[in-house]
Amino acid sequence: MIRVLILSGPNLNLLGTREPEIYGYDTLADIERMCRDRAEIYGWIVDFRQSNHEGELVTWIQESIGEIDGLIVNAAAYTHTSIALHDALKMLGDTPIIEVHISDPEKRESFRHTSYITPVAAEVIKGYGSKGYVMALERLSVLFAGG
């Protein structure tokens, strides 16, 4: 059975109320439900987690080494600052990583234009709102099928 870890970083627990003009009105619980529904269609197991703490995200990645088949990560602000997350993600080896952003960081402030996640990601999905998470699952299904 395919196991996918989905990690969301700081402030994403406030989706639905935090800057809805940028992030929309879906809550993180809504996104989790969408992901679980799609994973159920595929017959996959999804572990969906969020933390405001960089170290906790790093620990979860380390604990997943050899335990997951794919990882979807929206590191939020840590995308632009965390070499620690970059290094942890590198330890996943050949496990496909999909980087997700609800908004398009390149269309926002210049400090959001650098990602420490992109160099270790198989794909980046950005600017599609909360649907980006489901799109990431769809992309993993293609990667798992060899494409």
C-alpha positions in Angstrom: 0.0 0.0 0.0 1.3 3.5 -1.0 2.0 5.7 2.0 2.2 9.5 1.5 3.2 12.1 4.2 1.7 15.5 3.7 3.3 18.3 5.7 2.2 21.9 6.2 4.2 24.5 7.8 3.7 27.6 10.0 0.5 29.6 9.9 -1.3 27.2 7.6 -3.4 26.1 10.6 -5.1 29.5 10.2 -6.2 28.9 6.6 -9.7 30.1 5.9 -9.3 33.2 8.0 -5.7 34.2 7.3 -5.5 36.6 4.3 -8.3 34.9 2.4 -7.7 37.2 -0.5 -4.3 35.4 -1.0 -5.0 31.9 0.5 -8.7 31.5 -0.1 -11.4 30.3 2.3 -10.7 26.6 2.6 -9.4 25.6 6.0 -6.6 23.1 6.5 -9.3 20.6 7.6 -11.0 21.1 4.2 -7.7 20.5 2.5 -7.0 17.4 4.6 -10.5 16.1 3.7 -9.9 16.7 0.0 -6.5 14.8 0.2 -8.0 11.9 2.1 -10.8 11.6 -0.4 -8.4 11.5 -3.3 -6.0 9.1 -1.5 -9.0 6.8 -0.8 -9.7 6.6 -4.6 -6.1 5.6 -5.1 -6.1 3.2 -2.2 -3.3 5.0 -0.5 -2.7 5.8 3.2 -2.2 9.5 3.9 -0.6 11.0 7.0 -1.5 14.7 7.1 0.3 16.9 9.6 0.9 20.6 10.3 3.3 22.4 12.6 4.4 25.9 13.3 7.7 24.5 14.6 10.6 23.9 12.2 12.2 21.3 14.3 9.0 19.3 14.5 8.8 19.2 10.7 12.4 18.1 10.5 11.7 15.3 13.0 8.7 14.1 11.1 10.7 14.0 7.9 13.5 12.0 9.6 11.0 9.6 11.1 9.5 9.0 7.6 12.8 7.8 6.1 12.2 4.4 4.6 8.5 4.5 5.8 6.8 6.5 3.1 6.5 6.3 -0.7 6.0 10.0 -1.3 6.0 13.4 0.4 4.0 16.5 -0.2 5.2 19.6 1.6 4.0 23.1 1.9 6.7 24.5 4.1 5.1 27.9 4.1 7.5 30.6 5.3 10.1 27.9 6.0 10.4 27.4 2.3 12.4 30.6 2.1 14.5 30.2 5.2 15.1 26.6 6.2 18.3 24.9 5.3 17.4 22.4 8.0 14.2 21.3 6.1 16.3 21.2 2.9 18.8 18.9 4.5 16.2 16.7 6.0 14.3 16.3 2.7 17.6 15.3 1.0 17.8 12.3 3.4 14.6 10.9 1.7 16.8 9.9 -1.2 14.7 8.7 -4.2 11.4 9.3 -2.4 9.5 11.7 -4.6 8.8 15.1 -3.0 6.2 17.5 -4.3 6.5 21.1 -3.1 3.1 22.9 -2.9 2.2 26.6 -2.5 -1.3 27.8 -2.3 -0.3 31.2 -3.8 2.5 31.7 -6.3 5.5 33.0 -4.3 7.1 34.4 -7.5 4.2 36.8 -7.8 4.6 38.1 -4.2 7.4 39.8 -2.2 10.9 39.3 -3.5 12.0 37.5 -0.3 9.5 34.7 -1.2 11.2 34.1 -4.6 13.9 31.8 -3.1 13.0 28.2 -2.1 15.2 25.8 -0.2 12.7 23.1 -1.0 12.7 23.3 -4.8 16.2 21.8 -5.3 15.1 18.6 -3.6 11.6 18.4 -5.1 10.5 16.3 -8.1 7.8 18.9 -8.8 6.6 22.3 -7.7 2.9 23.1 -7.7 2.1 26.8 -7.0 -0.7 29.2 -7.4 -3.6 26.8 -7.6 -5.1 27.4 -4.2 -6.0 24.6 -1.9 -6.4 22.4 -5.1 -2.6 22.3 -5.3 -2.5 19.6 -2.6 -4.8 17.3 -4.6 -2.9 18.1 -7.7 0.3 17.0 -5.9 -1.4 13.7 -5.1 -2.4 13.3 -8.8 1.2 14.1 -9.8 2.5 11.4 -7.4 0.2 8.9 -9.0 1.8 9.6 -12.3 5.3 9.4 -10.8 4.5 6.1 -9.2 3.2 4.8 -12.5 6.6 5.5 -14.0 5.8 8.8 -15.7 
